[in-house]
Amino acid sequence: NAGVTQTPKFQVLKTGQSMTLQCAQDMNHEYMSWYRQDPGMGLRLIHYSVGAGITDQGEVPNGYNVSRSTTEDFPLRLLSAAPSQTSVYFCASSYSRGSLKTQYFGPGTRLLVL
Amino acid sequence: KQEVTQIPAALSVPEGENLVLNCSFTDSAIYNLQWFRQDPGKGLTSLLLIQSSQREQTSGRLNASLDKSSGRSTLYIAASQPGDSATYLCAVLNNNDMRFGAGTRLTVKP
């Protein structure tokens, strides 16, 4: 199993540009989520999905869109990048049932918005 | 709104010492609590998960405890090693919403 994979590893954008961060998992996990991590802060939940076709907002959803057309993939779209979105983005997945929701994280995407 | 706090923010100890990392949370209606390790420039690795009905979990030199009523968890690391140097994060799960603390950066000196 590859686990949770993310692409790209690093990206530089100009203000106003759009892009999609890719996330895929091969563990047949129902639950997938996106977090951002900023210096001195913990991870903050952006969006999550409990299954294909179902998504919901987390703590900091503004400026981001998600969709879940398959169990494996959960892309995160930046509609119009802003310098405040400079951050490290992590995708995670887990089983959605029961309290044994151990989360598995991808290696992260470092995004710099100029 | 759930808030998670980790103290201290940074800790430096000599090799071989036993140490305790602290995590507190404001809403005791949690589903579970998880401790993660993060190495510089890397993703998170799950260390221990404690279900809401459990009091502690152990894995090798690591022991995590949970006191839901007081909103506290501790991560105990026995006989610390330089390879334990990393940032340790705790996270609590309420339904589908996971909230993280800012982490404790641990340095173990040879």
HADDOCK unambig.tbl for C-alpha pairs under 7 A between the chains (distance, minus, plus):
assign (segid A and resid 40 and name CA) (segid B and resid 102 and name CA) 6.17 0.50 0.50
assign (segid A and resid 41 and name CA) (segid B and resid 102 and name CA) 4.54 0.50 0.50
assign (segid A and resid 42 and name CA) (segid B and resid 100 and name CA) 5.20 0.50 0.50
assign (segid A and resid 42 and name CA) (segid B and resid 101 and name CA) 5.01 0.50 0.50
assign (segid A and resid 42 and name CA) (segid B and resid 102 and name CA) 3.77 0.50 0.50
assign (segid A and resid 42 and name CA) (segid B and resid 103 and name CA) 6.52 0.50 0.50
assign (segid A and resid 43 and name CA) (segid B and resid 100 and name CA) 5.65 0.50 0.50
assign (segid A and resid 44 and name CA) (segid B and resid 99 and name CA) 6.84 0.50 0.50
assign (segid A and resid 58 and name CA) (segid B and resid 97 and name CA) 6.93 0.50 0.50
assign (segid A and resid 99 and name CA) (segid B and resid 31 and name CA) 6.08 0.50 0.50
assign (segid A and resid 99 and name CA) (segid B and resid 32 and name CA) 6.33 0.50 0.50
assign (segid A and resid 99 and name CA) (segid B and resid 51 and name CA) 6.07 0.50 0.50
assign (segid A and resid 100 and name CA) (segid B and resid 51 and name CA) 6.98 0.50 0.50
assign (segid A and resid 102 and name CA) (segid B and resid 49 and name CA) 6.78 0.50 0.50
assign (segid A and resid 105 and name CA) (segid B and resid 43 and name CA) 6.12 0.50 0.50
assign (segid A and resid 105 and name CA) (segid B and resid 44 and name CA) 5.75 0.50 0.50
assign (segid A and resid 106 and name CA) (segid B and resid 43 and name CA) 5.94 0.50 0.50
assign (segid A and resid 107 and name CA) (segid B and resid 42 and name CA) 5.66 0.50 0.50
assign (segid A and resid 107 and name CA) (segid B and resid 43 and name CA) 4.36 0.50 0.50
assign (segid A and resid 108 and name CA) (segid B and resid 43 and name CA) 5.95 0.50 0.50
